[in-house]
Amino acid sequence: MGCISEAICKDCGTRYPIRMGGGFVADDFHCDKCGNLQVVVSKKDFVSKCECGGNYKKDAPPRCPNCRSTNFEHDFSKFILYD
């Protein structure tokens, strides 16, 4: 099960949407360097290398788009679960 929520960066205060997990038909991969998201719909889809030079990984955390920090908290007032 995946979730879409709003995050608040604890380092710079930026609010931004994040998507984590995956669902029944897709998996979410974040870049281990910049945090960009690649959604893989089929197990046969290729997980490419990110344009920043990083690698998309299933266990890489989302990152703040402003400062690239992984230090964030969820705003649970804006939280959606999906499968």
C-alpha angles and dihedrals in degrees: 000000000000135000138212116203144144117264130204115210110230091205104050105007096240115154114215140158118257133189120201137174117014137243143240094292104026142040127211120226123186125199110254090219109039105010098240114158128237117185115208111202099180130037085232092059115108119240103220131205113266119251089241090062096256128119127248109238132178092225098044112114125236114260135213109264090219105048102005092237120153090205103106142130129218121247096221092193086075103044129134127180120205138178 
